[in-house]
Amino acid sequence: MPICQWILISFMLLFALDAAADARRITEYGYDNSGDINIVDTGTSDQPPLVTELLPSTVRIGQQHNVIANGAGLRKVQIDADASGLSISRTSSDSSQAIFTLNVGDQVTPGEHTLRFSTPLGFTTQAVTVYPPLPTITLNPAPIVLPFPSSPIELDIQLSSEDIIEHALNLTVDDPAVAELLITSTTIATGQTRPGTTIIITGLQKGVTTLNISSQTLGNYSTRTFVTDPYMPAIGGHTAFANPLGIILQQTVSPPPLPVRGPFSTELGILKSQSDPVDEISIKPLLSQSLILAKGAVLFNVSHSALIADGSIIEITITGVGLENVDNVEIAPPDGITIGPLTVAPDGTRVSFTVEVDAGVDIGTRKIILTQQGNEILTTRLTAASITIAQGLPAIETIDPIVVSRLSNNALIVRGSHFQTARTLSITPADGITISSPLSVNAQGA
């Protein structure tokens, strides 16, 4: 082969290799419902990846975001993040746009992070800012109970934690004829947990309505508002049932003296052998359990102390005495509860009825009211005529930390569901472990 021809072939080969280094051939396939290839799309690109815009460019810890990257040379792009807690999934792309899901884990450090977009022709980076977890709205009291007629009460609105941006809140009432808000909008400033203005609500007439709090940054929050006659003596502006009160006497307190009462026997005989000594026995007064004296109808116990707000129908039985003339049963407040027919035992020792609790009703304690000829029947104790509405049975999903060292203080975080009514936290076995701080439950009960 002539030398000049060999040189020409070599030059053409090198030129082809250089061109391949500056361009890439892309082949994509489309499939039908049977999984067979029905589309073959091929193309050549010499554009390195370029990202000109990232939407959104700010994300929150603990959330999942759908992100759009606009630019050029993004077909078949590979996307990676600089932190292990930032995971990328469900990526689709063409030459000018890449769409992907960005999951931000709890362990990611707030601040600026880098996303890397790469193809065989090169790579580019784009910054994304990670914000702390989005705080949640809490309201006290919730639900709102306004005895009628009532004076205005102040609502305590706050965030679960401080945030790095401000949040605007809009407040509305579904039925303005039942309750009225004096201020309908407010703002929680950056670094604050409470709004700068006082929110006042006033009951206008008896009824039930809903207070709504909406925010473009925090989402929506709502709670039921009851304007009604108090079913117990009002405690401030919020009426509620408490658990039975227990009184513990210290051991140093002596029992009260008991008067000596009959009947008495006329003589006491003791049989013993002459050689056995007689033991001296001191008999002291003994206190028995409380004795309940009832006259007329009275309630003793209720078969269910709690109901789940899931739409199921449960039969409730209340025991007592003198109940043969019971003619009506009510549950207060009645919102979200449907009561079935009342069944009365002929001997007056119990009454039964079904209760259906709508899904999503407000949790809390409700009072059961039994009446005969318009007169309410009294109870021996508060729990004999009350039930607690719960969203579900408490369930533990995670505990953090799961391992602790001796002689250390740790903040224990328990995640799960339906913790709204939780009152205590215990660890078994408890030897050497002290739970020093009170239990704190967030508004979601999770």
BELNOR-V341205 format. One record per residue. RES is the residue in three letters. PSI is psi in radians with two decimals (* if undefined). OMEGA is omega in radians with two decimals (NA if undefined). Layout:
BEGIN
((RES PSI OMEGA) (RES PSI OMEGA))
END
This chain:
BEGIN
((MET 2.34 3.13) (PRO 2.58 -3.10) (ILE -0.67 -3.10) (CYS -0.66 3.12) (GLN -0.67 3.11) (TRP -0.70 3.12) (ILE -0.70 -3.14) (LEU -0.76 3.13) (ILE -0.76 3.13) (SER -0.74 3.14) (PHE -0.73 3.13) (MET -0.65 3.11) (LEU -0.79 3.11) (LEU -0.69 3.12) (PHE -0.70 3.13) (ALA -0.69 3.11) (LEU -0.73 3.12) (ASP -0.70 3.14) (ALA -0.67 3.13) (ALA -0.54 3.13) (ALA -0.40 -3.09) (ASP 0.01 -3.13) (ALA 2.82 3.11) (ARG 2.54 3.12) (ARG 2.29 -3.06) (ILE 2.29 3.07) (THR 2.22 3.12) (GLU 2.57 -3.08) (TYR 2.50 3.02) (GLY 2.57 -3.03) (TYR 2.59 3.06) (ASP -3.04 -3.08) (ASN -0.38 3.13) (SER -0.07 -3.12) (GLY 0.11 3.12) (ASP 2.56 3.12) (ILE 2.18 3.09) (ASN -0.11 3.12) (ILE 2.30 3.02) (VAL 2.02 -3.09) (ASP 2.07 -3.13) (THR 2.66 3.12) (GLY 2.90 3.13) (THR 2.37 -3.13) (SER 2.38 3.03) (ASP 0.28 -3.09) (GLN 2.04 3.01) (PRO 2.73 -3.12) (PRO 2.43 3.13) (LEU 2.19 3.11) (VAL 2.08 3.13) (THR -0.32 -3.08) (GLU 2.42 3.11) (LEU 2.11 -3.08) (LEU 2.05 -0.13) (PRO 2.81 3.10) (SER -0.04 3.08) (THR 2.39 -3.12) (VAL 2.90 -3.10) (ARG 2.50 3.04) (ILE 2.38 3.10) (GLY 0.16 -3.13) (GLN 2.86 3.09) (GLN 2.28 -3.04) (HIS 2.42 2.96) (ASN 2.05 -2.99) (VAL 2.44 3.07) (ILE 2.20 3.07) (ALA 2.08 3.11) (ASN 2.51 3.13) (GLY -2.36 -3.10) (ALA 2.72 3.12) (GLY 0.57 -3.03) (LEU 0.06 -3.14) (ARG 2.25 -3.11) (LYS 0.61 -3.11) (VAL 2.55 3.06) (GLN 2.25 -3.06) (ILE 2.26 3.12) (ASP 2.73 3.13) (ALA 2.79 -3.07) (ASP 0.00 -3.13) (ALA 2.48 -3.09) (SER -0.49 -3.14) (GLY -0.13 3.07) (LEU 1.88 -3.12) (SER 2.50 -3.06) (ILE 2.33 -3.12) (SER 2.97 3.07) (ARG 1.00 -3.12) (THR 2.31 2.99) (SER 2.54 -3.04) (SER 2.73 2.91) (ASP -2.88 -3.03) (SER -0.48 -3.03) (SER -0.06 -3.05) (GLN 2.46 3.04) (ALA 2.31 3.13) (ILE 2.29 -3.10) (PHE 2.89 3.11) (THR 2.23 3.14) (LEU 2.00 3.09) (ASN 2.22 -3.09) (VAL 1.89 -3.11) (GLY 2.88 -3.11) (ASP -0.40 -3.07) (GLN -0.03 -3.12) (VAL 2.39 3.12) (THR 2.26 3.09) (PRO 2.57 3.14) (GLY -2.87 -3.08) (GLU 2.32 3.09) (HIS 2.91 -3.03) (THR 2.32 2.99) (LEU 2.35 -3.10) (ARG 2.17 3.11) (PHE 2.07 -3.03) (SER 2.57 2.99) (THR 3.05 3.08) (PRO -0.29 -3.13) (LEU -0.04 3.12) (GLY -2.88 -3.13) (PHE 2.86 3.02) (THR 2.82 -3.13) (THR 2.71 3.11) (GLN 2.42 -3.10) (ALA 2.46 3.01) (VAL 2.36 -3.10) (THR 2.23 -3.14) (VAL 2.12 3.09) (TYR 2.75 3.04) (PRO 2.94 3.13) (PRO 2.52 3.13) (LEU 2.17 3.11) (PRO 2.83 3.11) (THR 2.73 3.14) (ILE 2.34 2.99) (THR 2.63 -3.08) (LEU 2.39 3.08) (ASN 2.17 0.05) (PRO 2.73 3.07) (ALA 2.13 -0.07) (PRO 2.88 -3.10) (ILE 2.23 3.09) (VAL 2.08 -3.13) (LEU 1.88 3.04) (PRO 2.48 -3.10) (PHE 2.38 -0.15) (PRO 2.64 -3.05) (SER 2.80 3.02) (SER 2.76 -3.13) (PRO 2.53 3.06) (ILE 2.70 -3.12) (GLU 2.34 3.09) (LEU 2.32 3.13) (ASP 1.70 3.11) (ILE 2.26 3.12) (GLN 2.85 3.09) (LEU 2.67 3.13) (SER -0.36 3.11) (SER 2.85 3.06) (GLU 2.75 -3.14) (ASP 2.87 -3.08) (ILE 0.00 3.03) (ILE 2.80 3.09) (GLU 2.74 -3.10) (HIS 2.20 3.09) (ALA 2.33 -3.12) (LEU 2.40 3.02) (ASN 2.32 -3.07) (LEU 2.36 3.10) (THR 2.80 3.04) (VAL 2.27 -3.09) (ASP -0.74 -3.12) (ASP 1.66 -3.10) (PRO -0.20 3.09) (ALA -0.36 -3.13) (VAL -0.78 -3.11) (ALA 2.71 -3.07) (GLU 2.41 3.04) (LEU 2.29 3.11) (LEU -0.52 3.11) (ILE 2.28 -3.06) (THR -0.03 3.08) (SER 2.58 3.12) (THR 3.01 -3.10) (THR 2.40 3.00) (ILE 2.02 -3.03) (ALA 2.84 3.09) (THR 2.32 3.14) (GLY 0.05 3.14) (GLN 2.80 3.10) (THR -0.17 3.13) (ARG 2.63 3.11) (PRO 2.80 -3.12) (GLY -0.13 3.14) (THR 2.72 3.13) (THR 2.27 -3.13) (ILE 2.13 -3.09) (ILE 2.37 3.06) (ILE 2.48 -3.10) (THR 2.35 3.05) (GLY 2.27 -3.10) (LEU -0.64 3.11) (GLN 2.83 -3.11) (LYS 2.40 3.13) (GLY -3.08 -3.13) (VAL 2.35 3.10) (THR -3.05 -3.10) (THR 2.30 3.00) (LEU 2.22 -3.12) (ASN 2.36 3.03) (ILE 2.08 -3.13) (SER 2.54 3.14) (SER 2.33 3.11) (GLN -0.41 -3.10) (THR -0.49 -3.06) (LEU -0.25 -3.06) (GLY -2.81 -3.04) (ASN 2.61 3.10) (TYR 2.46 3.12) (SER 2.68 3.08) (THR 2.60 -3.13) (ARG 2.58 3.13) (THR 2.13 -3.12) (PHE 2.20 2.99) (VAL 1.90 -2.95) (THR 2.94 2.99) (ASP 2.39 3.13) (PRO 2.29 3.09) (TYR -0.01 2.93) (MET 2.82 3.06) (PRO 2.27 -3.06) (ALA 2.42 3.03) (ILE 1.72 -3.04) (GLY -2.34 -3.14) (GLY 0.10 -3.04) (HIS 2.10 -3.12) (THR 2.36 -3.13) (ALA 2.81 3.06) (PHE 2.50 3.07) (ALA 2.80 3.05) (ASN 2.79 3.13) (PRO 2.50 -3.13) (LEU 2.19 3.10) (GLY 2.39 3.12) (ILE 2.14 -3.13) (ILE 2.12 3.10) (LEU 2.41 3.07) (GLN 2.65 -3.09) (GLN -0.34 -3.13) (THR -0.22 -3.13) (VAL 2.17 -3.13) (SER 2.56 3.09) (PRO 2.62 -3.13) (PRO 2.59 3.12) (PRO 2.49 3.10) (LEU 2.24 3.10) (PRO 2.58 -3.14) (VAL 2.18 3.13) (ARG 2.71 3.12) (GLY -2.96 0.05) (PRO 2.78 -3.14) (PHE 2.60 3.01) (SER 2.65 -3.07) (THR -0.54 3.12) (GLU 2.67 -3.11) (LEU 2.17 -3.13) (GLY 2.36 3.11) (ILE 2.15 3.12) (LEU 2.23 -3.14) (LYS 2.71 3.01) (SER 2.66 -3.00) (GLN -0.45 -3.06) (SER -0.28 -3.09) (ASP 2.27 3.08) (PRO 2.72 3.11) (VAL 2.11 3.11) (ASP 2.42 3.06) (GLU 2.15 -3.11) (ILE 2.21 3.12) (SER 2.09 3.14) (ILE 2.11 -3.10) (LYS 2.82 3.11) (PRO 2.46 3.11) (LEU 2.31 3.13) (LEU 2.29 3.09) (SER 3.10 3.05) (GLN 2.82 -3.08) (SER 2.44 3.10) (LEU 2.20 -3.12) (ILE 2.15 3.06) (LEU 2.08 -3.10) (ALA 2.46 3.07) (LYS 2.13 -3.10) (GLY -2.73 -3.09) (ALA 2.43 3.11) (VAL 2.59 -3.13) (LEU 2.41 -3.12) (PHE -0.84 -2.97) (ASN 2.70 3.07) (VAL 2.44 -3.00) (SER -0.52 -3.12) (HIS 2.14 3.10) (SER -0.24 -3.12) (ALA 2.58 3.10) (LEU 2.54 3.13) (ILE 2.32 -3.14) (ALA 1.33 -3.12) (ASP 0.20 3.12) (GLY 0.02 -3.14) (SER 2.77 -3.13) (ILE 2.18 -3.09) (ILE 2.39 3.05) (GLU 2.23 -3.13) (ILE 2.36 3.09) (THR 2.27 3.09) (ILE 2.22 -3.14) (THR 2.75 3.14) (GLY -2.76 3.08) (VAL 2.67 3.09) (GLY 0.51 -3.05) (LEU 0.17 -3.04) (GLU -0.32 -3.11) (ASN 0.25 3.11) (VAL 2.26 -3.08) (ASP -0.02 -3.12) (ASN 2.56 3.06) (VAL 2.42 3.11) (GLU 2.75 3.00) (ILE 2.20 -3.08) (ALA 2.32 -0.13) (PRO 2.65 -3.00) (PRO -0.06 -2.98) (ASP 2.25 3.07) (GLY 0.14 -3.09) (ILE 2.30 3.08) (THR 2.19 -3.10) (ILE 2.32 3.13) (GLY -3.00 -3.11) (PRO 2.59 -3.12) (LEU 2.28 3.08) (THR 2.21 -3.08) (VAL 2.25 3.09) (ALA 2.43 -3.12) (PRO -0.56 -3.12) (ASP 0.01 3.06) (GLY 0.33 -3.10) (THR -0.17 -3.14) (ARG 2.72 3.00) (VAL 2.61 -3.12) (SER 2.62 3.07) (PHE 2.76 3.12) (THR 2.63 3.14) (VAL 2.26 3.04) (GLU 2.12 -3.12) (VAL 2.07 -3.12) (ASP 2.54 3.08) (ALA 2.37 3.07) (GLY 0.10 3.13) (VAL 2.87 -3.13) (ASP 2.37 3.11) (ILE 2.84 -3.13) (GLY -3.08 -3.08) (THR 2.35 3.08) (ARG 2.65 -3.13) (LYS 2.37 3.04) (ILE 2.24 -3.09) (ILE 2.02 3.03) (LEU 2.35 -3.13) (THR 2.67 2.97) (GLN 2.14 -3.07) (GLN 0.67 3.08) (GLY -0.06 -3.12) (ASN 2.26 -3.14) (GLU 2.41 3.13) (ILE 2.30 -3.09) (LEU 2.90 -3.12) (THR 2.75 3.07) (THR -0.43 3.09) (ARG 2.79 -3.01) (LEU -0.67 -3.09) (THR -0.19 3.13) (ALA -0.23 -3.10) (ALA 0.78 3.10) (SER 2.62 3.07) (ILE 2.65 3.10) (THR 2.23 3.08) (ILE 2.17 -3.13) (ALA 2.68 3.13) (GLN -0.35 -3.13) (GLY 2.98 3.12) (LEU 2.40 3.11) (PRO 2.40 3.13) (ALA 2.27 3.13) (ILE 2.23 3.12) (GLU -0.83 3.14) (THR 2.70 3.05) (ILE 2.26 -3.12) (ASP 2.12 0.02) (PRO 2.76 3.11) (ILE -0.35 3.11) (VAL 2.27 3.09) (VAL 2.79 3.14) (SER 2.80 3.10) (ARG 2.70 3.09) (LEU 0.73 3.13) (SER 2.69 3.04) (ASN 2.28 -3.06) (ASN 2.49 3.01) (ALA 1.98 -3.07) (LEU 2.18 3.12) (ILE 2.06 3.11) (VAL 2.09 3.13) (ARG 2.49 -3.13) (GLY -2.33 -3.12) (SER 2.71 3.06) (HIS 0.79 3.09) (PHE 0.14 -3.00) (GLN -0.67 -3.08) (THR 0.16 3.13) (ALA 2.37 -3.12) (ARG -0.54 -3.07) (THR 2.74 3.06) (LEU 2.21 -3.13) (SER 2.68 3.13) (ILE 2.29 -3.10) (THR 2.29 -0.13) (PRO 2.63 -3.00) (ALA 0.12 -3.09) (ASP 2.15 3.09) (GLY 0.08 -3.12) (ILE 2.25 3.14) (THR 2.22 3.03) (ILE 1.85 -2.94) (SER -0.54 -3.04) (SER 2.68 3.13) (PRO 2.75 -3.13) (LEU 2.29 3.13) (SER 2.16 -3.11) (VAL 2.30 3.14) (ASN 3.02 -3.02) (ALA -0.47 -3.14) (GLN -0.11 -3.12) (GLY 0.47 -3.07) (ALA * NA))
END
